[in-house]
Amino acid sequence: MAGELGQILADGLADLPVPIDAATREKLIAYVHLLDKWNRAYNLTAVREPTEMVVRHLLDSLVVAPYLRGPAVLDVGTGAGLPGIPLALACPELNFTLLDSNGKKIRFVTQAVAVLGLANADVIQSRVEAWQPAKRFDTIIARAYSNLAKLVTETRHLLAEQGRYLLMKGIWPTPEAEDLPAGFRFSDVQRLVVPGLDAARHVVIIEAE
């Protein structure tokens, strides 16, 4: 299985503009194995097969790496560490904060960060609207938020002055695109191609006006 997962990852990375060395690829596969193990007991993700996790979690996260702005990145609603853990592995020059209010998921993320030796990732358990960190973030990224306006409203106090949101979406545009809070604008929308995934993917970039 390990060889199969590594080959799927290698084939996918060949089609992405993300240079990842062999040691990092091994850590990405180790993350999938850890997620698979925990998922059997704690139901962290609906994706059950490790081969699917490589495509739907690793490659689907890494495809947005070129759009990150640093050095400080916040992954809001990180869940099982997505997209934050794959991106932190791929972008060691950036500092990631992985935030979620779900204790079960944060326990897994904390364990994964420790096992993988991710020195550039901090894990926080908190409701995002209540969290008041000492620093603001250059990029706030979200993969699982369903309501765009709610996300921006609840996190605007966390965004640096020249910061940006990266929202990972499937089909775009959607009706929520009309509900952007005042003071923010759509800077760009890019269609993404995830190797091995036959589904619509977009990254929506939002900046302050």
Secondary structure, 3 states (H helix, E strand, C coil): CHHHHHHHHHHHHCCCCCCCCHHHHHHHHHHHHHHHHHHHHHCCCCCCCHHHHHHHHHHHHHCCHHHCCCCEEEEECCCCCCCHHHHHHHCCCCEEEEEECCHHHHHHHHHHHHHHCCCCEEEEECCHHHCCCCCCEEEEEECCCCCHHHHHHHHHHHEEEEEEEEEEECCCCCHHHHHCCCCEEEEEEEEECCCCCCCCEEEEEEEEC
